[in-house]
Amino acid sequence: MPKSALVWFRRDLRCDDHAALYHALSRYQQVYCAFVFDTDILDALPSRQDRRVEFIHASVVALHESLQQLAAQHGAPGGGLIVRHGSAGASIVRLAQELGVQEVMTNRDYEPQARARDRSVAQALEKVGIAFSDYKDQVLLDRDEVLTQQGGPYSVFTPYKRAWLKRLDAFQLKPYNVARYASHLAIPSKEAPLPSLEDLGFVRSNLQDLPVLTGTEGAQQLLRDFVPRMAAYQQARDFPSRKGVSYLSVHLRFGTVSIRQLAALAAAQASQGCVGAQTWLSELAWRDFYFMILWHHPMVVNQSFKAAYDQVQWDEAPDLWSAWCEARTGYPLVDAAMRQLLHSGYMHNRLRMVVASFLTKDLGIDWRRGERFFAEHLIDYDLAANNGGWQWAASTGCDAQPWFRIFNPITQSERFDPEGKFIRRYLPELAHVPNAHIHFPAAMKPAALQACGLRLGVDYPFPVVDHAQARERTLKRFAILKAEPD
C-alpha cells in the first residue's frame, strides 16, 4: 500500500504556493486534502447570516475545483477536497484513521485557541500512530525568526521592521511549486458532494451585492488591479473615498492569496525605489509583527500588552456604546465608517483607527468591547492584527499611540475626507450640507441648517459628547495611573 498523507486546509484556501500541500506531495505517494466547517466555531456565531461563512464556502468550492483541475492536468487518479461539517479536531482524527494515512500536515495557526486545538489533535493522532506536522505559510517570518540582540521578541515595530527586512531574502519569498508533484493528489471514489451553505445551517447575506471577490481567482483579479496602483499607495491609502488600498485583506485572512506572492511583488518594486511599494511592504511587516506578538504574548487577547493599563477605569456608558454601534454619534466620519462596516463587513483602515480612538478616547469605553464588535462584523477579521490595532488606538498595547495623543474626529475628517465624499456616500441625510460643515454639522447656525434642509436631532443626531471635554477626561483617566508618557 502506498504511503499517504492528509493535508488539512484551514485559513489557506488555495492550492498554489501552499507550504503544507507542497511538503505532503513531495514526500508521499498519495495525498488527500480536507477542509472542515468547524461547528466549534460556527455554532458560536451570533447569526446564521454571516458574510465570512459565505466567503469561506464560496472559496472552499473554488478550492475543490482547483484541486480537481490540478490533478487532471497532471494525470492524478482523483484530486478535489474532502469536506466535513463537525468539530474540526475530532473530524480530522477520524478522517485520518479512515484513510489510513501516515501523517496529517497543515499550515501553522497562531491564535491561542487554534494552538490548543492543534496540540489536542496531535496528541490524539499520536495515540493511533499518525504523525502531525505544521508549516509556516500565512506569514513571512514567524515565531522566533526575528528576535532582538538579547534573544527576545520585539515589542516596538520600527526596530522589528529593520530586522525583518534584513531577514526577508529570496529564500523567504520563493513560492512552493505544488504543481511539480500534483500527480500524487488522491481522493476516495465515493466522497459525498460538497455541502451547500444551507446544509451548514446558514442563509445568504448581501455578499453577492458587494464588490467582494471570492476564491483565488478573486484574489488574483484584485491583485492585478492593485499592482499598477501600488506606486501611489503611500499617498492614497489614507483617503477612504479614493481607490488607494489593495482590498486584499480578506484574501490574506483566509489564504486565498499567498503572502509570499504579495511580498515578492512589493519587494521587487521597493528595490527600484518605489515608495508606495516600500510602504505596502511595511504593512505586511506590521502583519507579521502582530502575529509574532500574539505568539509570544497570547494574554493580549484579553489583557493589555502593557500590564499597567489594565488598571484603566473604563466607563460602561450603555447609551454611548449603542450610539457608536448604531452609527449615531453625531460625528459624521465616525458614523459613516460604522455604516460602512454594518453594510459591507468592511471598514477602511484609516477609519478603523478613527472609530477605535473615538470609542476609547472620546467615549471612554473599553477597547475589548470594540474589538469584539469588530470580530462579529468584519469579514476580514483577524485576531492578531485587530487586537494589535485596537490596543494601538487605546494606548494599551505594544508600540501604541501615546495616551496623551488623541485623534480629533473632526480634524481627521477634514484631512482625510476633505470634500465629504465618503461621508455623503454613507450618510445621505447630509448630502446637502456644504463642505465647510460636512465634518461637524452641529456647529452650523440655524439659518444654515434650514438652508440645507437638515434638522439636528431628527435627520441627524446631536454629538453624543463634546470632543474637547472628552479629551480632558481621557487625559485624567490615564494620568491617574501615574504612567510615564510613551
N, C-alpha and C positions, 0 to 999 in steps of 0.2 A: 504494500500500500504506500502511495507517495506521501511524503511529509507535507503537512499543510498548516496554514495559519489563518487566523481570523483577524481582520482589521476592523476595529471599532471606530466608526466615524462619530464625531460629536459636534464641535464647533469648527469644522474643517470640511465643508460640504463642496468639495471639488475633487477631481481625480488627477489633475495635473500638478506638478511640483508639490507633491504631498509626501512628507517625510516618512510617516509610518507605512503608507502603502508601498513606497519605493523599497524600504528595508524588507518588508514582507515578501514582495515579489522577487527581490534579488536573492533571498535566502531559501524560499520554499517553492516546491513544485506546484502546489495548489494554494490559491489564496482566495478566501471568502471575504466579502465585505458586508458589514451590517450597520444599521442605524436603529436606535431605539427611541421612540416617542415616550419619554420618561414620565410615567404617571406621578412619580415623586415630585416632579416639577410642575407638570400640567395641572394636577389636581389642586395645587396650592394657588393657582392663578385666580384673581378675583372675578374674572369674567370669562364667559365661553366665547366671546368675540375678541380675539387678540391678534393684532397685526403681526406680531412676532411669530406666533404659531403658524399663521398663514404664509409668512415669508419662508419659514423653515420648511413647511410642507411643500411649497412650490419648488424650493431649491433641492429638496430630497428627491422629488420626482425627476428634476433635471439631472441630478447626480446619477440616479438609476439609469437613465437613458444614456448618459455619457459613458458609464461603465460598460453598458451593453455594446455601444458603438466601438469603444476602445478594444474590447475583447474580440469583436467581429473583425476589426481591422487587422488583428494580429493572430487570427486563427485559433482563438481560445475556445474551449468547449462550452463556456457559459457566459459569465460576466453578469453584471447587474448587482442590485443591492438587496440584501435580506433585511426586511423591515419588521420590527416588533413594536408592540404597544404594551407597556407594563413598566415595572420597576427596572431601571436600566441595569443595575448591578446583577440582580437575580437573572434577568433575561440573558445577559451576556454569558454568565457562567453556564446556564442551562444550554444555550445555543452552542457554546464551545464544546460541551460534552457530546451533544447530539451529532456534531460534525466530526468529532474525533480529532480535533486539531491539537498540535503540539504547543502552540503559543497564541496568545491574544496580544495584539500590537495596536497601539493607539498613540495619538498626539497628546502631549502633556497639557494638563489644565492647572491653573494657578490659584483658583478660588478655594478657600478653606473647605467648604462642603464637598467640592469636587475631589479635592485631595483625599478627604476622608473616605469618600465613596471608592476611589481607586485603590486605596490601601485595603479596604474590605474586599474588593473584587480580587485583588492579587492574592490575598490570604485564602479566599475560597477556592481559587484556581489551583493554588499550590497544594491544597489538600487532595485534589483529584489528579495531581501530576501534570498540570498545564502551566506553562510559564506565562509571565506577564511582563511587558516592557512598554515604556513610553518614550516619546521623542519630542525634541524641540521643533515647533512648527509655527505657532501663532505669534511668536516674537522673533526678533533677530538675534538678540543676546539675552540669556535668561539666568536666573538663579545667581550663581557665583561667578559668572563670566566677566562681570565688570565690578571690581572692588577697589576700595581706597588703598593707598600705600600701606595702611595699617592692617589690611586684610579684611575689613568690614564693609558692609553695604553703604552706599552713599545716601545721604539724606538731603542734599542740595542738588538741584538739577544741573546747573551750569558746569561744575567740575565733572559730574557724571557724564554729561554730553561730550565733553572733551575726551574723556577716557573711552566712551562708547564709539566715537568717531575713529579713534586710533585702532580699535579692535575690528571695525567694520571693513573687512577686506574682501577680496574677490571670492574667497572660500565661503564666507558667510552669506554672500549674495548668490552663490551658484545654485541654480534650480535642480531639483531632483528629477532625473529623466525616467519617469514612470513608464513611458511607452516602451522603453528598452526591454522590459520583462513582462509586458502586458499579456503575453501568451499563457502566463501562469494563472490568470484570473479564472475563477470557477464559481458555480452556483448550483445548488440542488435542483434537479429537474422538476420537482413538484412544489416549488415555492409558491405561496399564495400571492394574489395580486396586492399591490400597494394599497394601504387603507386610504380612503378619502378623508378630507378634512372633517366631514360629517361623521365618519366612522370613529374619529378621535373624540367626538363629542363637542366639536366647535362649529361655529357658523361664520359666514363670510363677514368681513368688515368692509370698510371703504378703501381697502388697499388697492384694488384694481382701478379706482378712480384717481389715485395719486400717482405722481411721477416716480414711482418706486419700481425699479427693475430687479427681478429675482434671478437666482442661479448664477453660474459662472458666465454665461453669455451676457446677462445684465451687467455684471461687474466689468467685463471687458468693454462693453459699449460705453459705460461711464468713463472708464479709463481712457479710451480713445478720444472721448470728448474733452477730458481734462488735460491731457498731455500738451496740446497747443496753448492752453491757458496757464500752465504751470509757471511760466516766466513772470506772470502778473500776480501770482498768488500772494506775495507779501503785501502788495498794495490793496488787493481786492478782498482778502479773506475776512476782514472785519466788518464789511458792509452787507447787511442781510438782504438788501434789495438788489444786490449785484450777484452775478453768477461767478463767484470768486473761489469757492471751495470745490473739492472733488466729489462730494456726495457719496463717497465710498465707505463711510463709517459702518453702515450696516453689513456691508460685504466683508469688512475686516472682522466685524463681530462674529459672523457665522462662517468665516473662512471660505467664502465663495471666490475669494481672490487671494493670491499668495502675497504675503508680506515681503518676501524676497523679490518678487517681480516689481512691486511698487518701489522698494528701496533702491533696487538696481537702476530703475529709470531716473529716480531723483538724484542718485549719486552721480550718474553719468552726466546729467545736465549741471549739477552743482560743481563738478570738476572743471566745467568750462566757464565757471564764474557766474552762472545763473543764480541770482539772489533769491528768486522765487522758489527755485528747486532746493536751495540751501535751507530756506525757511520751512518748506514742506518736509524735508528730511529731519529737521529739528522736531517737527510734530510727531514723526514716527519714533524719534528718540524719547519724547515725552511719554509715548505709549509704552515703550519698553521700561522706562523709569517707573511708571506706576505699577506695572506687573511685578517688577523687582521689589518695590516697596511692599506690595501685598504678599509676596512670597516670604520675605524676611520678617514682616510685621503684620501677621494676619489679624491682630487685635484691632487694626484700623477700621475693620468692618463696622464695629460698634463703639469704638473709642477714638478719642483724639490722638493723633500721632504724637503731639506734644501733650504729655500727660497733665500738665498744669491746667490746660484749657478744658479739661473735663470738669473743672470747678466752676466754669462759667454758668451763671444762673439765667437760663433761657426762660422766655415767657410762654405760657400756654396760649393765650390770645386766640380763642376759637374763632372769633369774628374776623380777625385779621388773617388767620390761616385760611378760612373759607374764601375771603376776598382774593387772596393770592391764587388759590387753587382754581377759582372760577373766573379769573381774569377781570376782577372788579376793584383794582387798587386805585384807580384814578390817575395812574402814571402810564401814559399810552404805550411807551416802548415795552414796559413790563407786561401790560395786558395783551399787546399784540403778540409778544413772544409766547405767552401762555396759551393764547388761542391757536397759534401755530402748532404747539405741542398737542393740544387736545384734538385738533382737527386731523393732524397727519402723523402723530407719533414721532415727529422730528422737530428739533429746535436748532437754529444756527448757533455755532459755538460761542460767538461773542455774546449772544443773548443768554446762553446758559450761565455765563459769568454774571451778567447783569441781574437776572432774576434770582440767582443764588445769593448774590450780595444783598439784594433788596430784602429777601426773606430773612436773612440772618442779621444784617446790619440796620435795616430800616424797621423791620417788624419785630426783631429780637427773638425769632423762633429758631429752635434747634436745627442745625444743619442735617441731622439724621432724618428728620421728618421730610425735608425737601428731597434728600437722596432717595428715600423710599418712594416718594411720589414719582420721581423720575424713573425708578425701577419699574413702576407699574405702567408707565405711559410711553417711554422712549422705545422705539423699535430697534435702535442701535445700542440699547443699554448694555454697558459693560461695567461690571463691578469695580475693577481696578481703576479705570480712567474716571468714572463718575465719582467714586469715593474720593479720589485724588482731587478732582475738580471742586467738589463741594467743600472739602477741607481747606483747599486753597482759598476759596471765596470767604469761608468763615474764619480764616486765620488760625485754624486749629491744627493744620497739617504740616507736612514737610514742605519746605520751600514755599510757604504760604504767603499770600498778600499780607503785609504787616497790618495788625489790627487797627492801627490808627489811620490807615488809608482806606477810605470808604467810597465806593462808587456813588456818584451822584446820578440818579436815573434820568435827570433832565439833561445834564451836560453830555451823558453818554448818548442820549437820543439825538441831541443836536450835532454831535460829532459823527455818529455812525449811521444815522438816517436823516441827513440834513434837510431833505425835501419831504420827509414824511411818507415816502413811497411804501415802505414796508408797513408802517402804521396804518395807512389808509387801506392797504390790502386786507388786513385782518380786523380793522375797526372801521367798517364802512360808515358808522354813525358819525365819524369825524371827517368824512370826505370833503366837506365844505369849509373846514377850519383852515384858515390861512397858514402858510409855512411858519410865520412868526410865532404862532401859538399852538401848533400841532403837537409840540413836545410837552406842553403843560396847559391844557385848556382852562384849568382852574384860575389862571392868572388873567383871564380875559375880562374886560369890562362888560357890564350888562348890554350895552348897545352893540358891542362886537359879537357877543353871543347871539343876540337876536338877529343880527345881520346874516349869520351863517346857519340860523335855524337850530342851534344847539341848546338844549335845556339841561344844565348840570343837575345831577340828582335824579334825572328822568331818562334822558337819552344816554348819558354817560355819567359815571359816579364822581362824586367829590373825592379828593385824595383821602385815603384812609389814615395817613399820617403826614405830618409835616417833616420833610426830609431834614431840615436843619436841626429841629428838636430831636428827631430820631438819632441823628449823628451824635449829638451830645450824650444821649442815653447810652449809646454803644460805647463811646469812649469811657464812660464811667463804668460800664459793665465789665470791660476788660481791665481797666486801670485798677479796679478794686483787688485784682489778683496780685497787684504789685509786680506784674511781669515786665521784664525789660523789653523795650522796643526792639522789634526784629531788625 
